[in-house]
């Protein structure tokens, strides 16, 4: 519990240090729709076969926003399993907050040893090459998403990436591995794989950013969400001006270590043999603290557990959402002061039976949440700049009223007596 409390204190201090952004992209208030199985390219798999790469794209309905942030989620599965649909729930949650949120497929698979396939690996090079291919695909996927900005009403300068397990390993390498001298030698043409049916050539994999969707867009992101992932080398994070980072990990995770160890380190039968050692979130935290990342640009929840999983989905989701909201706030207010919004009257407050809302010269959408972020009153629209909420059935306490216009999101604390 001490670690969780620390995260909340840091988050509160960060909020106080920021200009007031009225909880931009924090509450889940929109309906959503999804486009599934959208092709974003083809690429060669580890065995030379052609892979059709696809993504699902979730978007909010009724937000009237032409500058939505982008977030790309990458699934786990040990670089040989999993599916883009595994991250659909996460993508939908962020579309409900106003993001264009996508999940992506990427090239899976690698050569196992002479007797067994994955997760057993022929050698450490096979794992590094699998990570490299995934990063190439993620670069192509992000460029594809940014290239759809007009279609999706998105802002290409407000992009984020995240994942869990192998997806997070991919996202971390994608974000911080950006210098030619950091690129792995294993991605070049290397010695053959020896199989029972003969030798298999391992050609050079090409540029780190991949070759898909060279549409003039870059693949830069403002922040990365790391859910029990790891880095090949923490020195890939070079300064406190690198992209911001949120990390979640359990201390005794036996699949991807929070410290420095090989993946599957806790499993029997020599599964982890030949895997490269990676730096998990606990070691990454030491690096970013030594570099002096600000509380706005680095937050983590290192939980005292032993699972390769999230111990409290709602808690972790709320922390990530707040972290990304604050990053967006920082970048918006660097260009334009968003604290100046339309004049709003909310009365009476405290309320008992009825809460009235009036906004000068602007219609708006509204929703009411409890202090745990649960939606109490579903989104509805004003009529001639006014709205009325029946609060007679609500329990006494404090609530959050969210108001959205075409250009502003405004949050008010409401007391029900």
C-alpha positions, 0 to 999 in steps of 0.5 A: 500500500505504501507504493500506491500511496506514493503514486497518488501523492506524486500525481496530486503534486503534478496536478497542482504544478500544471496549468488548469486543463480541466481533466482533458481526456481523463474521464470515459464519457463518449460512446465509441465505434471501431473499424476492424482489420484495417490493413497497414502493410505486409512484411516478411516473417522470420521464416520468409513467409509474408504477413498481412499486418492489420489494426483495429481503430477505435474512435469516440462518437459525438465529441466534435473534436478535430484534434484528437490525441493518438494512442497505439496499443501493442499486445503481449504473447512472448513474440510468438502468440497473442492477437491485436484484439487482446488490447481492444478493451484498453483501446475502447477505454481510451476512445471513450476518453476522446482518443483515436486508439488503435491496436496492431498486429505485428510479425510473430514467431522465431525458431525454437531449438531442435526439439521444441518450438517457442517459447524455446529459442534457437539462440539469443539472436532469435529473440532480439530479431523478433523484438526488432521486427515488432519495433519495425512494424510499430513504426509503420503502424504509427506512421499509418495512423498519423497519415489518417489524421484528416480521416480520424480528426487526430493530432499527429503531434499528440501521439502515445504508445503503450503495451503489455509484456512483449508489447511493452518491450516493443513499445520501450525499444520503439521509444528509446532506441534511436541511435545507430550505435544502439542498434543490435548486431543481431539485426544484420545478416547472421549465421544460419539456423540449423534445423532437422530439415536443413539450414535456414538463412537469416538475412539483414532485417533492414532499417530500424524504423522499417519501410512501411508507410513512408508517407512523410509522417514521423513516428515520434511519441510524447510518452510510452506506457510500460506494463510489465515490459523491459529494455535491452539497455537502460542507457537507451534512455539518455536524458530527462528530455526523452519521451515521458514514461509510465511504468507498472510492474509487480516486484516478483514477476516471474515472466519479465523480471522487474529487475535485471534477468532473462525472460521466463527466469522462474520457469522450469525445464530450461525455457529461459536458456538463450534468452537475453537478459533485460532490464525491467521496470525496477531497474528502469526506474533507477535510470530515470531517477538518476537522469532527473525525470520530473514527476510529470514525465515519469510515474510508476506503480511498482506493486509488491506482488508476484504476478505477470498481470495487473493487480487492479485494472481500474486503479492502474487505468486511472493512473495511466489516464491521469498521467497522459492527460497531464502530458497533453495538458503540458503540450497544449498549454505550451502553445495555447492557454486552455484555462480560459473557457466559457462562463459556466454557472452551476447551481445550487451547489451543494445540491439536493434534488436538482442541479442546474447548469448554464453556459454563456453562448455555448451548448455543451455535453455533460456527464456526472461521475463519482470520486472513483471515476464511475459514471453516475449519469450518462452523457447528455446534451444541453438545450439552449445553453442550459441543462438540469440534472435530477439528483434526488436519487443520488447518495450524499457526497462529492461528485465530478461534473464534466462539461464539454463544448466544441473547444473546451472540457470543463470539470466542476466538483459538485456536493450532493446533500 
